[in-house]
Amino acid sequence: MIIDDLRKTVEGLLGTLTPAKAQQLAKDMLEPGAAKEQVAKTTADLLEWSHTNRERLSTFVRREIADQLKAVGGVASQTELDALKKRVRDLERGAGMTASGRSKSATKSTSTSKRSAAKRSTSKTTASSGSASDT
């Protein structure tokens, strides 16, 4: 029974502790018939302790992940990636290029040649359909 109580307490303090869970833990931890003020104070202490420990654990995990990524090497941070993307966009703009990496003049000539090809295709279709109706 003591092991179960200890397990519930640890789970409650490491997980997300709701006020209702904290109050139940406080009641379980205190003597039967404890004053409401004592239960309320213990509940508040448990909630504060749980919150503090979650923050500490999160900070520890973030720091550990960052340390491991540094140790691995060759892994860029999000800040570094964002800076690199901005630099590439600036360089592309300076070189007169679009986001796809094509120069603006190449894009214009490509779209012009596509329009010309579409016109030729349309006129061939019209010519072929006209001769088909003649037969």
C-alpha positions as CSV (number, residue, x, y, z in Angstrom):
1,M,0.0,0.0,0.0
2,I,2.8,2.4,0.8
3,I,4.4,1.7,-2.6
4,D,1.1,2.4,-4.4
5,D,0.8,5.7,-2.5
6,L,4.4,6.7,-3.3
7,R,3.9,5.8,-7.0
8,K,0.7,7.9,-7.2
9,T,2.5,10.8,-5.5
10,V,5.5,10.7,-7.9
11,E,3.3,10.3,-11.0
12,G,1.2,13.2,-9.8
13,L,4.2,15.4,-9.2
14,L,6.0,14.6,-12.4
15,G,2.9,14.6,-14.7
16,T,0.3,17.3,-15.1
17,L,-1.1,17.7,-11.6
18,T,-4.6,19.0,-11.6
19,P,-6.0,20.8,-8.5
20,A,-8.4,17.9,-7.9
21,K,-5.5,15.4,-8.0
22,A,-3.4,17.6,-5.8
23,Q,-6.2,17.8,-3.2
24,Q,-6.7,14.1,-3.2
25,L,-2.9,13.5,-2.8
26,A,-2.9,16.0,0.1
27,K,-5.8,14.2,1.8
28,D,-4.0,10.8,1.3
29,M,-0.7,12.2,2.7
30,L,-2.2,13.8,5.8
31,E,-3.7,12.3,8.8
32,P,-7.4,11.4,8.6
33,G,-9.5,14.3,9.8
34,A,-6.8,16.9,9.1
35,A,-8.0,20.5,9.1
36,K,-9.2,22.0,5.8
37,E,-6.6,24.7,6.0
38,Q,-3.8,22.1,6.3
39,V,-5.2,20.2,3.3
40,A,-5.5,23.5,1.3
41,K,-1.9,24.5,2.1
42,T,-0.5,21.0,1.3
43,T,-2.5,21.1,-2.0
44,A,-1.1,24.5,-2.9
45,D,2.4,23.3,-2.0
46,L,2.0,20.2,-4.2
47,L,0.8,22.2,-7.2
48,E,3.7,24.6,-6.8
49,W,6.2,21.8,-6.4
50,S,4.8,20.0,-9.5
51,H,5.0,23.2,-11.6
52,T,8.5,23.9,-10.6
53,N,9.7,20.4,-11.3
54,R,8.1,20.3,-14.7
55,E,9.9,23.6,-15.6
56,R,13.2,22.2,-14.3
57,L,12.7,19.0,-16.2
58,S,11.9,20.8,-19.5
59,T,14.9,23.1,-19.1
60,F,17.1,20.0,-18.4
61,V,15.8,18.2,-21.5
62,R,16.2,21.3,-23.8
63,R,19.8,21.8,-22.5
64,E,20.7,18.1,-23.0
65,I,19.3,18.1,-26.5
66,A,21.3,21.2,-27.4
67,D,24.4,19.7,-25.9
68,Q,24.0,16.5,-27.8
69,L,23.4,18.3,-31.1
70,K,26.5,20.4,-30.6
71,A,28.5,17.1,-29.8
72,V,27.2,15.5,-33.1
73,G,28.2,18.6,-35.1
74,G,27.0,19.5,-38.6
75,V,23.5,20.1,-37.4
76,A,22.2,23.6,-38.0
77,S,19.9,25.4,-35.6
78,Q,16.6,26.9,-36.8
79,T,18.1,30.4,-36.4
80,E,21.0,29.4,-38.6
81,L,18.6,28.0,-41.2
82,D,16.4,31.1,-41.2
83,A,19.5,33.3,-41.6
84,L,20.7,31.2,-44.5
85,K,17.3,31.3,-46.3
86,K,17.2,35.0,-46.0
87,R,20.7,35.3,-47.4
88,V,19.9,33.1,-50.4
89,R,16.7,35.2,-51.1
90,D,18.7,38.4,-50.9
91,L,21.4,36.9,-53.3
92,E,18.7,35.7,-55.7
93,R,17.1,39.2,-55.7
94,G,20.5,40.8,-56.3
95,A,21.2,38.4,-59.2
96,G,17.7,39.1,-60.7
97,M,16.5,35.6,-60.1
98,T,13.1,34.2,-59.1
99,A,12.4,31.9,-56.2
100,S,12.7,28.9,-58.5
101,G,16.3,29.9,-59.3
102,R,15.6,31.0,-62.9
103,S,16.6,34.4,-64.0
104,K,13.7,36.8,-64.6
105,S,14.7,37.2,-68.3
106,A,14.7,33.4,-68.7
107,T,11.3,33.1,-67.0
108,K,9.9,35.7,-69.4
109,S,11.4,34.0,-72.5
110,T,10.2,30.6,-71.3
111,S,6.6,31.9,-70.8
112,T,6.8,33.7,-74.2
113,S,8.0,30.5,-75.9
114,K,5.2,28.5,-74.1
115,R,2.6,30.9,-75.4
116,S,4.1,30.7,-78.9
117,A,4.0,26.9,-78.8
118,A,0.4,27.0,-77.6
119,K,-0.5,29.3,-80.5
120,R,1.2,27.0,-83.0
121,S,-0.6,24.0,-81.5
122,T,-3.9,25.8,-81.7
123,S,-3.4,26.8,-85.3
124,K,-2.3,23.2,-86.3
125,T,-5.4,21.8,-84.6
126,T,-7.7,24.4,-86.4
127,A,-6.0,23.6,-89.7
128,S,-6.3,19.9,-89.3
129,S,-9.9,20.0,-88.1
130,G,-10.7,22.2,-91.1
131,S,-9.2,19.7,-93.6
132,A,-11.0,16.9,-91.8
133,S,-14.3,18.5,-92.4
134,D,-13.5,19.0,-96.1
135,T,-13.4,15.2,-96.6
